[in-house]
Amino acid sequence: MEAVIAKKPNKVSCFAAGAAVDVAMLILLSYVSEISRRMNGYADWIND
């Protein structure tokens, strides 16, 4: 994979792709944590 990236002359596009992946992962993580937090809230509500 590194060899393929090294051959590309345009490093900006690679950086942009990496940044996009990082942002997507952050959004996904926050979304998952929000869902788990709500599920815990529902569980507490059901247990009461």
MDTraj code that builds the backbone (N, CA, C; nanometers):
import mdtraj as md
import numpy as np

residues = "MET GLU ALA VAL ILE ALA LYS LYS PRO ASN LYS VAL SER CYS PHE ALA ALA GLY ALA ALA VAL ASP VAL ALA MET LEU ILE LEU LEU SER TYR VAL SER GLU ILE SER ARG ARG MET ASN GLY TYR ALA ASP TRP ILE ASN ASP".split()
xyz = np.array([
    [0.0840, -0.1207, 0.0000],
    [0.0000, 0.0000, 0.0000],
    [0.0870, 0.1250, 0.0000],
    [0.1945, 0.1238, 0.0787],
    [0.2830, 0.2399, 0.0835],
    [0.3509, 0.2621, -0.0519],
    [0.3798, 0.1535, -0.1223],
    [0.4452, 0.1657, -0.2526],
    [0.3523, 0.2369, -0.3509],
    [0.2250, 0.2045, -0.3445],
    [0.1284, 0.2673, -0.4347],
    [0.1193, 0.4165, -0.4059],
    [0.1177, 0.4524, -0.2772],
    [0.1083, 0.5939, -0.2406],
    [0.2357, 0.6677, -0.2812],
    [0.3506, 0.6024, -0.2668],
    [0.4781, 0.6669, -0.2981],
    [0.4877, 0.6998, -0.4469],
    [0.4276, 0.6177, -0.5321],
    [0.4337, 0.6427, -0.6766],
    [0.3502, 0.7636, -0.7175],
    [0.2476, 0.7945, -0.6403],
    [0.1601, 0.9062, -0.6784],
    [0.2321, 1.0392, -0.6583],
    [0.2315, 1.1269, -0.7592],
    [0.2971, 1.2564, -0.7456],
    [0.2142, 1.3541, -0.6620],
    [0.0834, 1.3340, -0.6593],
    [-0.0041, 1.4277, -0.5889],
    [-0.0230, 1.3823, -0.4449],
    [0.0562, 1.4399, -0.3540],
    [0.0461, 1.4014, -0.2131],
    [-0.0712, 1.4702, -0.1444],
    [-0.1167, 1.5817, -0.2008],
    [-0.2268, 1.6549, -0.1386],
    [-0.3536, 1.5703, -0.1392],
    [-0.3781, 1.4986, -0.2501],
    [-0.4982, 1.4160, -0.2574],
    [-0.4907, 1.3027, -0.1560],
    [-0.3713, 1.2473, -0.1365],
    [-0.3540, 1.1409, -0.0368],
    [-0.3808, 1.1958, 0.1026],
    [-0.3288, 1.3156, 0.1292],
    [-0.3505, 1.3778, 0.2600],
    [-0.4993, 1.4057, 0.2811],
    [-0.5649, 1.4547, 0.1761],
    [-0.7079, 1.4842, 0.1863],
    [-0.7869, 1.3560, 0.2110],
    [-0.7483, 1.2482, 0.1433],
    [-0.8170, 1.1199, 0.1629],
    [-0.7978, 1.0715, 0.3059],
    [-0.6763, 1.0848, 0.3578],
    [-0.6487, 1.0436, 0.4956],
    [-0.7282, 1.1273, 0.5945],
    [-0.7355, 1.2577, 0.5696],
    [-0.8111, 1.3464, 0.6584],
    [-0.9596, 1.3114, 0.6533],
    [-1.0091, 1.2805, 0.5336],
    [-1.1507, 1.2441, 0.5194],
    [-1.1805, 1.1166, 0.5976],
    [-1.0881, 1.0209, 0.5920],
    [-1.1068, 0.8956, 0.6667],
    [-1.1067, 0.9238, 0.8163],
    [-1.0142, 1.0098, 0.8618],
    [-1.0077, 1.0442, 1.0045],
    [-1.1385, 1.1093, 1.0503],
    [-1.1891, 1.2031, 0.9710],
    [-1.3138, 1.2716, 1.0066],
    [-1.4296, 1.1720, 1.0086],
    [-1.4324, 1.0828, 0.9091],
    [-1.5394, 0.9826, 0.9036],
    [-1.5349, 0.8922, 1.0261],
    [-1.4144, 0.8538, 1.0683],
    [-1.4003, 0.7681, 1.1861],
    [-1.4474, 0.8416, 1.3114],
    [-1.4125, 0.9711, 1.3222],
    [-1.4559, 1.0494, 1.4390],
    [-1.6082, 1.0588, 1.4441],
    [-1.6691, 1.0853, 1.3283],
    [-1.8151, 1.0955, 1.3224],
    [-1.8781, 0.9617, 1.3592],
    [-1.8202, 0.8529, 1.3055],
    [-1.8739, 0.7198, 1.3329],
    [-1.8633, 0.6867, 1.4811],
    [-1.7476, 0.7184, 1.5407],
    [-1.7276, 0.6897, 1.6831],
    [-1.8255, 0.7692, 1.7694],
    [-1.8432, 0.8971, 1.7379],
    [-1.9346, 0.9797, 1.8175],
    [-2.0783, 0.9295, 1.8001],
    [-2.1115, 0.8841, 1.6782],
    [-2.2455, 0.8323, 1.6509],
    [-2.2701, 0.7048, 1.7311],
    [-2.1703, 0.6150, 1.7316],
    [-2.1833, 0.4886, 1.8048],
    [-2.1928, 0.5143, 1.9548],
    [-2.1110, 0.6059, 2.0057],
    [-2.1143, 0.6350, 2.1497],
    [-2.2488, 0.6976, 2.1876],
    [-2.3030, 0.7799, 2.0987],
    [-2.4339, 0.8411, 2.1245],
    [-2.5421, 0.7334, 2.1303],
    [-2.5362, 0.6379, 2.0377],
    [-2.6351, 0.5291, 2.0362],
    [-2.6236, 0.4454, 2.1630],
    [-2.5005, 0.4103, 2.2017],
    [-2.4818, 0.3274, 2.3213],
    [-2.5292, 0.4027, 2.4459],
    [-2.5065, 0.5342, 2.4473],
    [-2.5503, 0.6139, 2.5621],
    [-2.7035, 0.6146, 2.5697],
    [-2.7688, 0.6271, 2.4553],
    [-2.9148, 0.6268, 2.4539],
    [-2.9690, 0.4894, 2.4911],
    [-2.9023, 0.3836, 2.4443],
    [-2.9458, 0.2483, 2.4777],
    [-2.9346, 0.2264, 2.6281],
    [-2.8276, 0.2764, 2.6894],
    [-2.8122, 0.2655, 2.8347],
    [-2.9230, 0.3428, 2.9049],
    [-2.9586, 0.4588, 2.8511],
    [-3.0666, 0.5380, 2.9092],
    [-3.1987, 0.4631, 2.9003],
    [-3.2244, 0.3986, 2.7863],
    [-3.3465, 0.3206, 2.7714],
    [-3.3461, 0.2030, 2.8680],
    [-3.2309, 0.1386, 2.8855],
    [-3.2201, 0.0243, 2.9767],
    [-3.2508, 0.0686, 3.1194],
    [-3.1976, 0.1847, 3.1586],
    [-3.2253, 0.2363, 3.2932],
    [-3.3743, 0.2674, 3.3084],
    [-3.4342, 0.3234, 3.2022],
    [-3.5758, 0.3587, 3.2065],
    [-3.6618, 0.2325, 3.2182],
    [-3.6218, 0.1254, 3.1457],
    [-3.6970, -0.0009, 3.1496],
    [-3.6810, -0.0673, 3.2865],
    [-3.5600, -0.0650, 3.3406],
    [-3.5346, -0.1292, 3.4699],
    [-3.6115, -0.0603, 3.5824],
    [-3.6296, 0.0697, 3.5720],
    [-3.7071, 0.1413, 3.6744],
    [-3.8535, 0.1036, 3.6568],
])
top = md.Topology()
chain = top.add_chain()
for i, resn in enumerate(residues, 1):
    res = top.add_residue(resn, chain, resSeq=i)
    for name in ("N", "CA", "C"):
        top.add_atom(name, md.element.get_by_symbol(name[0]), res)
traj = md.Trajectory(xyz[None], top)
